[in-house]
Amino acid sequence: MRLIDACEAKAVIKDLRKTIDREIPGATLGTVMGLISCYIDAQPTIDAEPVRHGEWQKTPSTSDEYELKYECPFCKFEIILEGYGDEGIFNYCPRCGAKMDGGTEKR
């Protein structure tokens, strides 16, 4: 598998369509698909950041005994929940995007 910029690929394919209409009128579907495949292959590979997995770390609250405070183990983003449970806690960190699915990866 190879990651490419889909927006850039769409722009290239849109330009390719105009070129085909102008230079190869009546091109068959096979010809068009072959050209599109070549253009996709020519797109540069992009780097992707791997997904991090962890779980929210419960931290002591300083203001209220009914307040629950959680911290992302990667970027230290804090979530404060009021009440008796952890309903409403995110399954990902809104700041760094780490999945909070119980993984043990630490930064």
C-alpha positions, 0 to 999 in steps of 0.5 A: 500500500502507498499513501498519496494526496487524493486531492492532488490526484483528483486535480491531475485526473481532472486535467487529464480528462480535458487533455484526453477530450482534446487530444484523443477524441473517442478514446475507449474506457480501457485507454482512459483507465490505463492513463488514469492508472499511470497518473496515479502511479506517478503521484508522489508518496506522502508520509503519514504519522502512525496512530498512537494508542493509549488510555486516558490517565486519571489525575487528581482533581484540585477543585471538586470531589465530584470532578474527574480529570483525565490526561492524554499520556502523549500530549498531556491534554486534560479533560475535566468531567463533572459528575459520578462517571466517565460518560462523555470521555472521548475515545481519542485525544482532540489535541494529538489524535491518539486513540484511547482504546486501552493500548499501552504505547507510551511516548 
